[in-house]
Amino acid sequence: MHRRHWLGFVLALLSMAALPASAASRAVWTWERDSYAMLESAEEAQGALTFLHGRGIDTVYLYADAFEGRNLISEQPQRYRRFIADAHMRGFKVYALLGSAYLKTERYILPERRRDAVAMLQRVLDYNAAAPADARFDGINLDIEPHLLDAWDDAHREDLLRDMLDVSAEWMRMKQASKQTLAIGPAVPFWFDGIPVRWRGTTKPASEHLADLYDYLALMDYRDHADGRDGIVAHAAKEMDYARQAGKRVVIGLELGDNELKKVTFHHRSEADLAREMAATEAAYGESPAFAGFALHHYRSYREWSQAQRER
């Protein structure tokens, strides 16, 4: 083996070995196609869980809504029961991932789409109410991003964020009415902390309103380095501080997929780089009761990125 390839191989092994040693939880977003593949194929499911376990992942955000004309959560719930029970046996937690480019769910914040928004969450609550204890979701991650709407601009963003807060309040009311204890939280870009929103008589950053409503935030803190003014630690500072005061938690999300803007992703960096920057972030926040670990975006990118590392 060429010396450069050998060194890369050794570094990859070292980084993989280091990941499980951390005390911080690690989640991975798993989108429509991959989630359905895992639900419909035991081989796909076992391969995915083996891969994730080997990299210290302990929580799977598993897509739980319609895709390509089917909706397995309501039509074939036994597939979710089987996958979740198996994942639980292997030490994983499983969160229902709600939000979809396929369904364009950013529109669900709009008042005219409230029925769809309510039905989306209700299907997961109904599933959990009917499932055996070992096959229930442990939580829900809502990836509903109003900034993807065509109407998002400086003139309309506060109105759209109020719409998001309105539907968020309804979702949390539904959870309370269901008497279920599963944790619910949204994926939130780090820059929401710079947008003041007046809602229900109070003006504060959008991120703080959302932290007040939900059990946790999954902060889309997409940078490829921990330190500095434009780093992961700095961009999470306001959310971490507010969550600590409010008794809430923050999962720090990192990107692995390809992007023309390199600073937002680890795609161009190594697994050793990822392990180092996560360790630096954990060193900054690991003692805070608000720190709930990391979430990596996303499963398919992670596998392809890891495969590319091995082929270098």
C-alpha angles and dihedrals in degrees: 000000000000112000093240091050091047092052091050090049092051093047091050091051092048093050092048091049091049097053100072091049092071119095092218118105117243124204132182129209110231115194136210105283097040094045092051090048090054092047094050100040126050089198092055091047094050092046091051096047092047091051093047095044090053090057098048097258111151103170130054121200096208119194111246110181142072123312130176095347098315134093110196096181090069102021101044108013090160088075090060091044091054095046096044094046090051092046090050091052088055093051100261129132116218124210124190108243112214121186129073141195086205092058094034089229093177082085090063091083090067116098092236090059096047092110091058092046092052094045091051093058094037091060090059093046090049091049092052093047091055100039126093113258093256092053100050126112113256093212147335130252115200114203098185108145117190092187088072091067118106088231093060110117138120092279097051108026096093091053090048092049089051087054089051091050091049093054091042090056089051092050091052091047087055091051091050091048090051090055089222119145100210115132116247125196141154132234104246129185112236092238093066085088088072096056115084114208129188108217130161091351097309129100118206138127115298090241091059094050088051092048089052091054104041137055093237143351126233098211114209092218095169108183131119096225135050104213135061135047091295096042136111095259095050094046092052096046100095094043092048093048094048093045090052091053093044096046093244133125137237128210111200112224122209129189126232101169126102117273134169088228099069098193092068096061144043089219092109093043133073133257087251088057091050092049091049096049092045089051090051090050091048090049088056097046108015094103093051116100087219094063110101100172131250141314121203123211109246149355098219093046090048093054094045092045092050091048091051090052091055091050096053 
